[in-house]
């Protein structure tokens, strides 16, 4: 049963990393597995068997989510953007009570509030650096594959940091659509050789980036837990604004209708309930 729960949580985290503005790190926190996830990654070889038992179902769930739902998410954002966005906002907010439980015995200081405002501001400022550039994977040379590795490092770091959307950063760098198209193409077994050649350096960069950033985050949670959680809360609340901005404002996909609002409210409540329950597991 525990592995199934971890698989479901991994599925949500993978799904979050497809959506511009949604942070996989945020959902990992609200689902109650973030600190253990960072610890297992940072010390992967110190207790290899138990770490693999924890990481494997999460990884499988995340990969399955990305492979199976990349087409679905693209379609949903194009045709049912309000319900889709409300679903993910519900999933994020559903884990907030779990975070406040971790801070219930701590004092609210001016310094902690400043940390909250700082991290909140960082995410809001990042929204203004989206140039909507798009790169091409045609006629790739060696330097392009090296750059893909570097992009993988950057993207994975932002996927792990709570509140920072890896997909939004990829969008800013112009790699979001090309990478998503490669993933969709490979699930349809199209251009398999060239797509694998693109995904390998990008995937290696993702692994290296996660290992590097996990060490830093583990240090922060171990030595500055309360301040770190205040920073995380700033990331989380700003990420909700980021989701709305990236999906409803920039892309101009939203057309208001009463049925879409009703469906969206239902999905919001459903996701909130699921995240709330999973956060206690």
C-alpha positions as CSV (number, residue, x, y, z in Angstrom):
1,X,0.0,0.0,0.0
2,X,2.8,2.4,0.8
3,X,4.4,1.9,-2.6
4,X,1.1,2.6,-4.3
5,X,0.8,5.9,-2.3
6,X,4.3,6.8,-3.3
7,X,3.5,5.9,-7.0
8,X,0.5,8.2,-6.9
9,X,2.5,11.0,-5.3
10,X,5.2,10.6,-8.0
11,X,2.4,10.7,-10.6
12,X,1.2,14.1,-9.3
13,X,4.8,15.4,-9.2
14,X,5.5,14.3,-12.8
15,X,2.3,15.8,-13.9
16,X,3.1,19.1,-12.2
17,X,6.4,19.3,-14.1
18,X,4.5,19.3,-17.5
19,X,2.4,22.4,-16.6
20,X,3.9,25.9,-17.1
21,X,3.9,27.6,-13.8
22,X,3.4,24.5,-11.7
23,X,6.3,23.4,-9.4
24,X,7.0,19.7,-8.9
25,X,8.9,20.7,-5.7
26,X,5.9,22.5,-4.4
27,X,3.7,19.4,-4.8
28,X,6.4,17.2,-3.2
29,X,6.2,19.4,-0.2
30,X,2.4,19.6,0.0
31,X,2.3,15.8,-0.5
32,X,4.5,15.4,2.5
33,X,7.6,13.7,0.9
34,X,9.9,16.6,0.1
35,X,12.4,16.4,3.0
36,X,12.7,12.6,2.7
37,X,13.0,12.9,-1.0
38,X,15.9,15.4,-0.7
39,X,17.6,13.3,2.0
40,X,17.4,10.1,-0.1
41,X,18.8,11.8,-3.2
42,X,21.6,13.5,-1.2
43,X,22.6,10.2,0.5
44,X,21.6,7.8,-2.3
45,X,24.6,5.4,-1.7
46,X,24.7,5.6,2.2
47,X,21.5,3.4,2.5
48,X,21.1,2.3,-1.1
49,X,18.4,-0.4,-0.6
50,X,16.0,1.7,1.5
51,X,16.6,4.8,-0.6
52,X,15.9,3.0,-3.8
53,X,12.7,1.5,-2.3
54,X,11.5,5.0,-1.6
55,X,12.7,6.7,-4.8
56,X,11.7,4.0,-7.3
57,X,7.9,4.2,-7.0
58,X,8.1,8.0,-7.0
59,X,10.3,7.9,-10.1
60,X,8.1,5.4,-11.9
61,X,5.0,7.4,-11.1
62,X,6.6,10.7,-12.4
63,X,7.9,9.1,-15.6
64,X,4.6,7.4,-16.3
65,X,2.8,10.7,-15.8
66,X,5.1,12.6,-18.2
67,X,4.9,9.9,-20.9
68,X,1.2,9.1,-20.6
69,X,-0.2,12.6,-20.0
70,X,2.0,15.0,-22.0
71,X,-0.6,14.9,-24.9
72,X,-3.5,15.1,-22.4
73,X,-2.2,18.1,-20.6
74,X,-1.4,19.9,-23.8
75,X,-5.0,19.2,-25.0
76,X,-6.5,20.2,-21.6
77,X,-4.6,23.5,-21.5
78,X,-5.8,24.3,-25.0
79,X,-9.4,23.4,-24.6
80,X,-10.2,23.3,-20.8
81,X,-7.7,25.6,-19.3
82,X,-9.7,26.9,-16.4
83,X,-10.6,23.5,-15.0
84,X,-7.0,22.3,-15.5
85,X,-5.5,25.3,-13.7
86,X,-8.0,25.1,-10.8
87,X,-7.2,21.4,-10.4
88,X,-3.5,22.2,-9.9
89,X,-4.2,25.2,-7.6
90,X,-6.3,22.8,-5.5
91,X,-3.5,20.3,-5.4
92,X,-1.1,22.9,-4.1
93,X,-3.4,24.5,-1.6
94,X,-4.5,21.1,-0.2
95,X,-1.0,20.6,1.3
96,X,-0.7,24.1,2.9
97,X,-2.3,22.9,6.3
98,X,0.5,20.3,6.5
99,X,3.1,23.0,6.2
100,X,1.5,25.2,8.8
101,X,1.6,22.2,11.2
102,X,5.4,22.2,10.8
103,X,5.5,25.9,11.8
104,X,2.9,25.9,14.6
105,X,5.5,25.9,17.4
106,X,7.7,28.6,15.8
107,X,7.6,32.3,16.4
108,X,6.7,34.7,13.6
109,X,9.7,37.1,13.3
110,X,10.3,40.0,11.1
111,X,13.2,38.1,9.6
112,X,11.1,35.2,8.7
113,X,8.5,37.5,7.1
114,X,11.3,39.1,5.1
115,X,12.4,35.6,3.9
116,X,8.8,34.9,2.8
117,X,8.6,38.2,0.9
118,X,12.0,37.7,-0.7
119,X,11.1,34.2,-2.1
120,X,7.7,35.4,-3.1
121,X,9.2,38.3,-5.0
122,X,11.8,36.1,-6.8
123,X,9.0,34.0,-8.4
124,X,7.0,37.1,-9.4
125,X,10.0,38.7,-11.0
126,X,10.8,35.5,-13.0
127,X,7.4,35.9,-14.7
128,X,8.7,39.0,-16.5
129,X,11.7,37.3,-18.1
130,X,9.7,35.0,-20.3
131,X,10.6,35.9,-23.9
132,X,8.6,33.1,-25.5
133,X,11.6,32.1,-27.5
134,X,11.6,28.7,-29.2
135,X,14.7,26.7,-30.2
136,X,15.0,24.0,-32.8
137,X,16.5,20.6,-32.7
138,X,17.2,20.5,-36.4
139,X,20.8,20.1,-37.6
140,X,22.2,19.5,-34.1
141,X,26.0,19.7,-33.6
142,X,28.1,18.7,-30.6
143,X,27.8,22.1,-28.9
144,X,24.0,21.8,-29.1
145,X,24.1,18.5,-27.2
146,X,26.4,20.0,-24.5
147,X,23.9,22.9,-24.2
148,X,21.1,20.4,-23.8
149,X,23.0,18.9,-20.8
150,X,23.4,22.4,-19.3
151,X,19.7,23.1,-19.9
152,X,18.8,19.8,-18.1
153,X,20.9,20.8,-15.1
154,X,19.1,24.2,-14.9
155,X,15.7,22.7,-15.4
156,X,16.1,20.0,-12.8
157,X,17.3,22.4,-10.2
158,X,14.2,24.5,-10.7
159,X,12.0,21.4,-10.6
160,X,13.4,20.5,-7.2
161,X,13.2,24.0,-5.7
162,X,9.7,24.5,-4.3
163,X,7.6,27.1,-6.1
164,X,9.9,27.4,-9.1
165,X,8.4,25.8,-12.2
166,X,10.8,23.8,-14.3
167,X,8.5,23.9,-17.3
168,X,8.2,27.7,-16.9
169,X,12.0,28.1,-16.9
170,X,12.2,25.8,-20.0
171,X,9.6,28.0,-21.6
172,X,11.7,31.1,-20.8
173,X,14.8,29.5,-22.3
174,X,12.8,28.4,-25.4
175,X,13.1,24.7,-24.7
176,X,9.6,23.9,-23.4
177,X,7.8,23.2,-26.6
178,X,10.7,21.4,-28.3
179,X,11.3,19.0,-25.3
180,X,7.5,18.4,-24.9
181,X,7.2,17.6,-28.6
182,X,10.1,15.2,-28.3
183,X,8.4,13.4,-25.4
184,X,5.1,13.3,-27.3
185,X,6.8,12.0,-30.4
186,X,8.7,9.3,-28.6
187,X,5.5,7.9,-27.1
188,X,4.2,7.5,-30.6
189,X,7.5,5.9,-31.6
190,X,8.3,8.6,-34.1
191,X,11.9,9.5,-35.0
192,X,13.0,7.3,-32.2
193,X,16.8,7.5,-32.8
194,X,17.0,11.3,-33.0
195,X,14.7,11.8,-30.1
196,X,16.7,9.4,-27.8
197,X,19.8,11.3,-28.9
198,X,18.1,14.5,-27.6
199,X,16.7,13.1,-24.4
200,X,19.9,11.4,-23.2
201,X,22.0,14.6,-22.7
202,X,19.0,16.4,-21.3
203,X,18.2,13.5,-19.0
204,X,21.8,13.3,-17.7
205,X,21.7,17.0,-17.0
206,X,18.5,16.5,-15.0
207,X,20.1,13.8,-12.9
208,X,23.2,15.9,-12.2
209,X,21.1,19.0,-11.4
210,X,18.9,17.1,-8.9
211,X,21.9,15.7,-7.1
212,X,23.6,19.1,-6.8
213,X,20.6,21.1,-5.6
214,X,19.5,18.3,-3.2
215,X,22.7,18.8,-1.2
216,X,22.1,22.5,-0.8
217,X,18.4,22.0,0.2
218,X,19.3,19.3,2.7
219,X,21.7,21.7,4.3
220,X,19.1,24.5,4.6
221,X,16.4,22.2,6.0
222,X,18.9,20.8,8.6
223,X,20.3,24.1,9.8
224,X,17.6,26.7,9.0
225,X,14.4,24.7,9.0
226,X,11.9,27.4,10.1
227,X,13.4,30.1,7.8
228,X,13.5,27.6,4.9
229,X,9.8,26.8,5.4
230,X,8.9,30.5,5.4
231,X,10.9,30.8,2.2
232,X,9.0,27.7,0.8
233,X,5.7,29.3,1.7
234,X,6.7,32.4,-0.3
235,X,7.6,30.2,-3.3
236,X,4.2,28.4,-3.0
237,X,1.9,31.4,-2.8
238,X,3.8,33.1,-5.7
239,X,3.6,29.9,-7.7
240,X,-0.2,30.1,-7.7
241,X,0.1,33.5,-9.2
242,X,2.6,32.1,-11.7
243,X,0.2,29.3,-12.7
244,X,-2.6,31.7,-13.4
245,X,-0.3,34.1,-15.2
246,X,1.5,31.5,-17.4
247,X,-1.7,29.7,-18.4
248,X,-4.5,32.2,-18.3
249,X,-2.8,35.5,-19.1
250,X,0.3,34.9,-21.3
251,X,-1.3,32.3,-23.5
252,X,-4.7,34.0,-23.7
253,X,-6.3,30.6,-23.6
254,X,-9.1,31.4,-21.2
255,X,-12.7,31.9,-22.3
256,X,-15.0,32.2,-19.3
257,X,-18.1,30.0,-19.1
258,X,-20.3,28.9,-16.3
259,X,-19.9,25.1,-17.1
260,X,-16.1,25.4,-17.1
261,X,-16.2,27.3,-13.8
262,X,-18.5,24.6,-12.2
263,X,-16.2,21.8,-13.5
264,X,-13.2,23.8,-12.3
265,X,-14.5,24.3,-8.8
266,X,-15.3,20.5,-8.6
267,X,-11.8,19.6,-9.7
268,X,-10.3,22.2,-7.3
269,X,-12.2,20.5,-4.4
270,X,-11.2,17.0,-5.6
271,X,-7.5,17.9,-5.9
272,X,-7.5,19.8,-2.6
273,X,-9.0,16.7,-0.9
274,X,-6.5,14.3,-2.5
275,X,-3.5,16.5,-1.7
276,X,-4.8,17.0,1.9
277,X,-5.2,13.3,2.5
278,X,-1.9,12.3,0.7
279,X,0.0,15.0,2.8
280,X,-0.9,13.1,6.0
281,X,0.3,9.7,4.6
